[in-house]
């Protein structure tokens, strides 16, 4: 029996400002670095067989703090990226609405349509989940059933991993919300996966308890 430790990267300035990051490469801010250090302390007792991140700086920085002083493999997989938000990357939702009212209204109306793109030129939930599942299968094939694995990803890709690991329908995607710096744990055994923890934030202090 092994465990997949699913971490959402620490906070960035774009997170704090409510901006759509998507594939834009952003770095952790001071709060995000504090969150990464708190994750490192919480996960210090765990011996990871391997670690994986997306290829964006905010996940690699978070993983770097967790793995500081450890030996072992850490691989960056582009398939673990957040969903692309196309023309709206870097904007807040209010700015996106001001830029293209019609496109924004279509997006809000199509929230239950998982084939519709997040934004003009962006990916859909379906495309994101399919992409993330490629990464999940690649990781699973590279490891034994008893391996403990660290996966540092994004809000959308953590949701996608959970859907794949637990064999949930895509309709469950919007029912989960991982916070920056959060930890979720899925135990994987022969033919079975169980969510032990979702969106754990107790390590971040009383204001983030969970």
N, C-alpha and C positions, 0 to 999 in steps of 0.2 A: 504493500500500500504506500503510495507516494502522495505528496501534496504539491499543488500548484499555488504559489504565493503571487497573487495578482495585485500589483501596485499601480495606482495612478500617480503620475509624476507630480512633483511638488509645484507649488504656485508660481506663475509667471506674472509679469506686469499685465499681460493681455487677459489672463484669468481675472485679476483684480479689477480690471476696467470693463469686464464683460465683453471682450472682443473675441471674434471668431478667429481661431488660430489655424485649424486645419493642418495643412502641410507646411505652413510658414514655420521657419526654424527660429524658435525663441528660446531664451535662457531662463533659468530659475531666477527669481528675485530673492531678496533677503529672507522673506517669509518662506519661500520655497526651499531655500537651503536649510533653514531651520527644520522644516518638515522632513527633509531628506535625512538630516542627522537624527531626528526622532525615530524615523523608520529604521535607521541603522541600529539604534539602541534596542528597539523592539525585536529586531530580527537577528541580533547578535548570537543567540544560542543555536540558530539553524545552520546546518551544514548543507549548502546547496550543491547539487551535482553539476548544475550549470545555470547560467543566467542569460536572459534575452531581453532586448529592448527594441524599440523602433530605431530608425537611423536619425532621429531628431535630437537636438541637444538637450532638451528638457528631460527626456527619459534617460539619456546617457549620463547626465549629471546626477540625476536621482540614484541611478544604479551605482554610479561611481562612489557616492557617499556610503551606500549600503555595503558595498563590497570592498571598501578601503581596508587594506591590510590582509585581504584574503587572496589565496591563489585560486586558479580555476578559470574556466572559460566564460566569457561574456560576449555574445554575438548580437549584432544589430541586424534586424530584419525589416526592410522597408514595408512589408505586408502588415506590420504592426502599427503603422501610422494611424493617426486620427483620420476621419473622413475629410476629403477635400471639400472646402467651401467655395471653391471657384472664385468668381468675381467679388465675393463678399469677404474674403479673408482680410483680416485687419480691421474690419468694421464692427461696430456694435449693431445689435438688431435694430435700434432706432435709426442709425445711419443707413443701414441696408434698406429700411422702409422708405426713408427720404430719397434715396438714390433711385429706387425702382418700386413704386407703390404696387403696380400690377403684379410683378414677380413675387413680391413679398406676400401679397394677399393669396396668390396661388399656392405658395409654400404653406401658409398657415391652414388653408383649406384642405391641402393634400397630406396632412400629418399622418393619416392612417394608410396612405398609399406608399408602401415601402419601395416602390420602383421609381418614385419621383425624386429628383435630385434635391439635396439640401439647399442648394443655391444655384444661380445661373452658372453653368460650366462646372459644377461640383458633382460629387458622388451621391448616390442614393443609399439608403440603409441597406438594401439588398446587396449592392456592390461592395459596401464596406464589410458586411458580415461574410460574404463569400471570400473576400481578400484575407480577412483575419483568420478564417477557417483554414486557408492554405497554410498559414503560419502555424496554427495549432497542430495540424496534422504533421507538418514537417518536424516540429518539436517533439511530438509524441513518438514519432518513428525513430528519433535519435536517442531515445532514453528507455530505460527499463521501468517496469511498473512501480518499483519501490523508490524511484528517484524523487527527491525534493527539488523543485525548480522555482526560480525567481523570474517573473515576467513583469517588466516595467513598461507600461504602455499609457494609453490616453483614455479619456472618458468613453469614446465610441468603441475603441478596440478592446477595452476591458469588458464592456457589455458584450461585444461579439465573441470574446473568448468564453464568457460565461454561458452564452447560448449554445456554443459548440460543445463545451465540456459537459453540460447538463442535458444536452439534446432537447433544448427548449424551442418552441416555435418562434419565428422571427417577430411575431406580434408582441412578444415579451420585451422587446428591445427597450422601449421607452418606460418600462416599469422599474428600471434600475437606474440609479444615479450615483456613480462613485465620485466622491469629493477629492480635490487635490490633496496628495499626500496620504490617501487612504489605503488600507490593506484589506484584501479579500482572500479567502483561503478555500480551495476546493480539494477534497480528498478523492483520489482516483485509484480504483482497484479494478480487478477483472470484471469487465462488463458493467461497472457501476461508478458513478461520480456523485459526491454529496457536497453541497455548499456548507462548510463549517462556519464561515464568517463572511459577512458582506459589509463593505464600506466601514471597516473598523477604523476609528480615529482616536481611540483612547490615548494613544501615544502622543497625540498632538496637544493634550492638555484639556482642562475642564471645558473650555469654550468650544471644543470640537468633540466632546465625548461621544463614543460610539464604538 
